[in-house]
Amino acid sequence: FPITQVNTNLLELESIYLIGMRGVGKTTLGKIIAKHLKFNFVDCDEEFVKRLGKIKDFIELNGWDNFRIKESEIFQELSLLKGTLISTGGGIIEIDINRGILGISKRVIWIKDNDLDFEKSIEQPKYPNGESYLQCKSRREIFYKQSSNYTFIFSDLTNFPDIPKSEYYNRLSELIKEYSLD
C-alpha cells in the first residue's frame, strides 16, 4: 500500500524521536520515514559531528562524560524543533533530563535489533568502562522501554526477499504515520 498523500498539517505536530542502540538503523530508517511523512530529519550524531568533530576523536580527547554532556546539550536544543523526525544517539537515554524530554513526547519509537549480536559490526568508540555491546544493551533496555511509546524490531531486509525495499519502507512509513496521528 503506497503512500498517496500525507496530511499537510503533519508538520504542525510534535516531532517523532527514534531511540535505540548504535547501529540498529535509526538514521537509515529515519531518513526514509521522514521523506515519506514530509517531516524534516535531523540526526543527533550527525549534528554533533558538524559542531564538534568526529565522536571517536572527541571521546578520546575529552572522555565519555564530556561527550554525554555535549550530546545532551545538542539533543535538548533539537528537541525544541517541531515537525521533525529526530534520530538520537544510542546513549541519549542515559541522562535523566533526556529521558524526561522523551517521556513528555507521545511519539518515541524504539528501534530495536532482532536480538542479533551486532557487536562484530560496530566499530569504535568502544563503550565506557570496557562494556561489550551486549552488556551495554542489557543495561540500557529498561531506559529504552520506559522512554518509548512504540517498539519497532528492525529485521535485516534479507529476511524479506519477496518484498522490495521500497515497499518495506512504505509499509513502515504508513505504520508510523498511523501511529503518529493517533
Stockholm file with secondary structure:
# STOCKHOLM 1.0

chainA/1-182         FPITQVNTNLLELESIYLIGMRGVGKTTLGKIIAKHLKFNFVDCDEEFVKRLGKIKDFIELNGWDNFRIKESEIFQELSLLKGTLISTGGGIIEIDINRGILGISKRVIWIKDNDLDFEKSIEQPKYPNGESYLQCKSRREIFYKQSSNYTFIFSDLTNFPDIPKSEYYNRLSELIKEYSLD
#=GR chainA/1-182 SS CCCCCCCGGGGGSBCEEEECSTTSSHHHHHHHHHHHHTCEEEEHHHHHHHHHCCHHHHHHHHHHHHHHHHHHHHHHHHTTCBSEEEECCTTGGGSHHHHHHHHHCSCEEEEEECSCCCTTTCCSSCCGGGCCHHHHHHHHHHHHHHHCSEEEEECCGGGCTTSCHHHHHHHHHHHHHHHHHC
#=GC SS_cons         CCCCCCCGGGGGSBCEEEECSTTSSHHHHHHHHHHHHTCEEEEHHHHHHHHHCCHHHHHHHHHHHHHHHHHHHHHHHHTTCBSEEEECCTTGGGSHHHHHHHHHCSCEEEEEECSCCCTTTCCSSCCGGGCCHHHHHHHHHHHHHHHCSEEEEECCGGGCTTSCHHHHHHHHHHHHHHHHHC
//
